[in-house]
């Protein structure tokens, strides 16, 4: 059973809630290997692959042989684009490349659950009732974060949807990132020391990433309680 502290919108501690075990309390074999594979693929997919150097075909210049082969006393020489001459093309030039490699959906989701489990077991996930800003306010966002997480470190603020006022309020704070609940990735969880999540975002994470079996078990338990 993994629990997290819950705060109201003013940063006051109000309760301690239990996190869904199917996401925040998961055990797998060799979690480090799984995380290393998924994060490596994710970072590789961020590469643009647009770097390019000119080979001898792309270099400006005539392809005519500079002078005849014999009788001049000079070394044999071909065209001026050859890599051995100044302003010639580059041998084995780097060309644009697509670095994208698909990440299996099952592995990607399991890596996210492993990362969330690590943060939850260390007590570094905090739930906020609501993050509502009438207008973008970096000062208000900073004061709220200090009340919830006074310790230094990178923080990830997770919202239910794309709340523009909330995102703008946190964007100017150093070492603070924001993301939507339905697009979380293991890399940003591992990159952050603390996770601040709204209640609506927690519900969205449970809806999107919890397995169908676990959701069915939770529904069955709820129905039994109602009976």
C-alpha positions as CSV (number, residue, x, y, z in Angstrom):
1,X,0.0,0.0,0.0
2,X,1.5,3.3,-1.2
3,X,0.2,6.6,0.1
4,X,0.8,10.2,-0.8
5,X,0.2,13.5,0.9
6,X,-2.7,15.6,-0.3
7,X,-2.9,19.4,-0.3
8,X,-5.6,21.9,-1.0
9,X,-5.2,24.7,-3.6
10,X,-3.6,26.9,-1.0
11,X,-0.8,24.4,-0.2
12,X,-2.2,23.3,3.1
13,X,-1.9,19.6,4.0
14,X,-5.4,18.1,4.4
15,X,-5.1,14.3,4.1
16,X,-3.1,11.2,3.1
17,X,-4.6,9.2,0.3
18,X,-3.8,5.8,-1.1
19,X,-2.4,5.6,-4.6
20,X,-3.6,3.0,-7.2
21,X,-1.5,-0.1,-6.7
22,X,-1.7,-1.0,-10.3
23,X,0.4,2.0,-11.2
24,X,2.3,3.2,-8.2
25,X,3.2,-0.1,-6.6
26,X,4.5,-2.4,-9.4
27,X,7.3,-4.9,-9.2
28,X,9.0,-6.3,-12.3
29,X,12.0,-8.4,-13.0
30,X,15.2,-6.3,-13.9
31,X,13.6,-2.9,-13.7
32,X,16.9,-1.1,-14.4
33,X,17.3,-2.9,-17.7
34,X,13.7,-2.0,-18.7
35,X,14.2,1.6,-17.8
36,X,17.5,1.8,-19.6
37,X,16.1,0.4,-22.8
38,X,13.0,2.6,-22.9
39,X,14.9,5.8,-22.0
40,X,17.6,5.1,-24.5
41,X,15.0,4.6,-27.3
42,X,13.1,7.7,-26.2
43,X,16.2,9.9,-26.2
44,X,17.3,8.5,-29.6
45,X,13.9,9.4,-31.0
46,X,14.4,13.0,-30.0
47,X,17.3,13.3,-32.4
48,X,16.5,15.4,-35.5
49,X,19.0,13.6,-37.7
50,X,19.4,16.7,-39.9
51,X,23.2,17.0,-39.7
52,X,24.9,16.9,-43.1
53,X,28.4,17.3,-44.5
54,X,29.3,17.8,-48.1
55,X,30.9,14.8,-49.9
56,X,32.8,15.2,-53.2
57,X,29.5,15.0,-55.2
58,X,28.1,18.0,-53.3
59,X,31.2,20.2,-53.4
60,X,31.4,23.0,-56.0
61,X,34.2,22.6,-58.6
62,X,35.1,21.0,-61.9
63,X,35.4,17.3,-62.3
64,X,38.1,17.7,-64.9
65,X,41.5,16.2,-64.2
66,X,43.7,19.1,-63.1
67,X,46.6,18.1,-65.3
68,X,47.8,15.2,-67.3
69,X,49.0,12.0,-65.6
70,X,52.6,12.0,-66.7
71,X,55.3,14.4,-67.8
72,X,54.8,17.2,-65.3
73,X,56.9,16.0,-62.5
74,X,54.0,16.5,-60.0
75,X,52.2,13.8,-58.1
76,X,49.2,12.2,-59.9
77,X,46.1,14.2,-59.3
78,X,42.4,13.9,-60.3
79,X,39.6,16.4,-59.9
80,X,39.7,19.3,-57.4
81,X,36.7,17.9,-55.4
82,X,38.8,15.1,-54.0
83,X,39.0,15.0,-50.1
84,X,42.8,15.3,-50.1
85,X,42.6,18.9,-51.5
86,X,41.7,22.1,-49.7
87,X,38.0,22.9,-50.2
88,X,37.4,19.4,-51.4
89,X,34.6,17.2,-50.3
90,X,34.6,15.2,-47.0
91,X,35.4,11.5,-47.1
92,X,32.6,9.4,-45.7
93,X,30.4,12.5,-45.2
94,X,27.6,12.4,-42.6
95,X,24.2,12.5,-44.3
96,X,20.7,13.0,-42.8
97,X,19.4,10.0,-41.0
98,X,16.1,9.0,-39.4
99,X,17.0,7.8,-35.8
100,X,13.4,6.8,-34.9
101,X,12.9,3.4,-33.4
102,X,9.5,2.3,-32.2
103,X,9.1,1.7,-28.5
104,X,6.8,-1.3,-27.7
105,X,3.7,0.1,-26.0
106,X,3.8,-2.6,-23.2
107,X,7.4,-1.8,-22.4
108,X,6.8,2.0,-22.4
109,X,3.8,1.8,-20.1
110,X,5.5,-0.7,-17.7
111,X,8.6,1.6,-17.6
112,X,6.4,4.5,-16.6
113,X,4.8,2.5,-13.8
114,X,8.2,1.4,-12.5
115,X,9.4,5.0,-12.5
116,X,6.2,6.2,-10.7
117,X,6.5,3.3,-8.2
118,X,10.1,4.4,-7.4
119,X,8.9,8.0,-6.7
120,X,5.8,6.9,-4.8
121,X,7.7,4.5,-2.5
122,X,10.1,7.3,-1.6
123,X,7.3,9.6,-0.7
124,X,8.0,12.0,-3.5
125,X,4.6,12.2,-5.1
126,X,2.2,14.9,-3.9
127,X,-1.5,15.4,-4.8
128,X,-3.1,18.8,-5.0
129,X,-6.9,19.3,-5.1
130,X,-6.7,21.8,-7.9
131,X,-4.3,24.2,-9.6
132,X,-6.4,27.0,-10.8
133,X,-5.0,30.4,-11.8
134,X,-7.3,33.3,-12.9
135,X,-4.3,34.6,-14.8
136,X,-0.6,33.5,-15.2
137,X,1.2,34.2,-11.9
138,X,4.8,32.9,-11.4
139,X,4.9,34.4,-7.9
140,X,1.7,32.5,-6.9
141,X,3.0,29.3,-8.4
142,X,6.3,29.6,-6.6
143,X,4.7,30.2,-3.2
144,X,2.4,27.2,-3.7
145,X,5.3,24.9,-4.7
146,X,7.4,26.0,-1.7
147,X,4.5,25.1,0.7
148,X,4.0,21.6,-0.9
149,X,7.7,20.7,-1.6
150,X,10.1,22.9,0.4
151,X,13.1,20.8,-0.6
152,X,15.3,21.7,-3.5
153,X,15.2,19.5,-6.7
154,X,13.6,19.2,-10.0
155,X,9.8,19.2,-9.9
156,X,7.3,17.9,-12.4
157,X,3.8,19.4,-12.3
158,X,1.1,17.2,-13.9
159,X,-2.2,18.5,-14.9
160,X,-5.3,16.9,-16.3
161,X,-5.4,18.9,-19.6
162,X,-3.6,21.7,-21.3
163,X,-4.3,24.5,-18.8
164,X,-2.6,27.5,-20.3
165,X,-2.7,29.7,-17.2
166,X,-1.2,26.9,-15.1
167,X,1.5,26.1,-17.6
168,X,2.5,29.8,-18.0
169,X,2.6,30.2,-14.2
170,X,5.1,27.3,-13.7
171,X,7.2,27.7,-17.0
172,X,9.4,30.6,-15.7
173,X,10.3,28.7,-12.5
174,X,13.8,27.1,-12.6
175,X,13.9,23.3,-12.4
176,X,10.1,23.0,-12.9
177,X,8.5,21.1,-15.8
178,X,4.9,20.7,-16.7
179,X,3.1,17.9,-18.6
180,X,-0.3,16.4,-19.2
181,X,-1.4,13.3,-17.3
182,X,-2.2,11.4,-20.5
183,X,1.3,12.0,-22.1
184,X,3.6,11.1,-19.2
185,X,6.8,9.3,-20.0
186,X,9.3,7.4,-17.8
187,X,12.1,9.7,-18.8
188,X,10.6,12.9,-17.3
189,X,9.6,11.0,-14.2
190,X,13.2,9.8,-13.7
191,X,14.5,13.3,-14.5
192,X,12.3,14.9,-11.7
193,X,12.9,14.5,-8.0
194,X,9.4,15.3,-7.0
195,X,6.0,14.9,-8.7
196,X,3.2,17.3,-8.0
197,X,-0.1,16.0,-9.4
198,X,-3.6,17.4,-9.3
199,X,-6.4,15.1,-8.2
200,X,-7.9,15.3,-11.7
201,X,-4.5,14.3,-13.2
202,X,-4.3,11.3,-10.8
203,X,-7.7,10.1,-12.0
204,X,-6.6,10.6,-15.6
205,X,-3.4,8.6,-15.0
206,X,-5.5,5.8,-13.5
207,X,-7.9,5.9,-16.4
208,X,-5.3,5.9,-19.1
209,X,-2.4,3.7,-17.8
210,X,-4.0,1.2,-15.4
211,X,-4.6,-2.2,-16.9
212,X,-8.1,-3.4,-17.7
213,X,-7.7,-6.2,-15.1
214,X,-6.9,-3.8,-12.3
215,X,-9.8,-1.5,-13.3
216,X,-12.2,-4.4,-13.3
217,X,-11.0,-5.5,-9.8
218,X,-11.5,-2.0,-8.5
219,X,-15.0,-1.8,-9.9
220,X,-15.8,-5.2,-8.4
221,X,-14.6,-4.0,-5.0
222,X,-16.6,-0.8,-5.3
223,X,-19.8,-2.8,-6.2
224,X,-19.3,-5.1,-3.2
225,X,-18.9,-2.1,-0.9
226,X,-22.1,-0.6,-2.2
227,X,-24.0,-3.9,-1.6
